[in-house]
Amino acid sequence: MNTVTAEDPTDLTTGDGALQQQASSVRTQAAGFDWKAYVQIARPDHWFKNVFMLIGVVLAMFCQEGFSLSANLGNLVVGFIATCIVASSNYVINEILDAPLDRHHPVKRNRPIPSGRVSLPLAYVEWFLLGVLGLGLAATVNLPFLATAAALLVMGLVYNVPPVRTKQLPYLDVLSESVNNPLRLMLGWFAVTSQAVPPVSLVLSYFLIGAFFMATKRFAEYRSIGDKATASAYRSSFRFYDENRLLVSMFTYACGSALFLGVFIIRYHLELILLVPLIAVFFGYYLHVALKKDSAAQNPERLYRERGLMIYLALCLGLFLLVMFVEIPWLYDLFNVTPSKAPALWRFS
């Protein structure tokens, strides 16, 4: 009897795949139209990730003299909504194409599509309409914002859709999904300005810290499943990964992110060097969370349950916002660094 395998995630037409699809259709018809399931596959609970667009907004405020937030507030709101809708389009295609493999996962098998609460044709329609709507809203902001939103949508296809489907390839799964991190930063930047691009050093740092988070997610997933065969059936990259390889990759991404952040700090705003100890502790704290049994790191939308981590993250972000717009002249003498030409809103004397 044929079974659905990791090599062919879209094979739903033969053997067990056909029986499961038929059973899913019967359950869907019996239950009627479950609109909540269609909302669920769009993952609005993941929209909080787009809050990190605000880093791009703050960066634009810092780099542009005479910046007016009130004059750009409308574009920022529309841009945030457009980003959420584009992200939801990516989440829907992810849910559709992951469904055969999610049946091998002890928890994800209960998602709307694997459990038969969603019609696949309607799910594809939802994916298409969300993409069109998101890009339509993005076009009302400005051209660079539209291009970045389109890149976010394309990365969702690269990550999910065969024959590329990078989510099944070791290391490329983490790196390709992490591209969304700097894209969110750029979406925040372009939501309020179209005159320049954000500093490359910070974009690269943002990319690599995203890779650290994604590798940590893989690490927590692998530990939670606890069985190599089961993990490999759920995600084929787990045939290559093990705990040691994932830990080494996490360390590599964290180091790379820190190094590029150092370039940004020296080049643009030395005062941020005061946050380096806090950032180092954050990496350690996040690893501590990842090492817990059934860690919330494997489902980032549930990290709010880690109250200590959330409080610490809020502290770091608050201090970042404060330090970003402050000058401390004696630091430049101490480190023998020439002050950046980027203006500060106020200064310590």
Secondary structure by P-SEA (a helix, b strand, c coil): ccccccccccccccaaaaaaaaaaaaaaaaacccaaaaaaaaccccccccccaaaaaaaaaaaccccccccaaaaaaaaaaaaaaaaaaaaaaaaaaacccccccccccccccccccccaaaaaaaaaaaaaaaaaaaaaccaaaaaaaaaaaaaaaaacccccccccccaaaaaaaaaaaaaaaaaaaacccccccccaaaaaaaaaaaaaaaaaaaaaaaaaaccaaaaaaaccccccccaaaaaaaaaaaaaaaaaaaaaaaaacccccccaaaaaaaaaaaaaaaaaccccccccccccccaaaaaaaaaaaaaaaaaaaacccaaaaaaacccccccccccccc
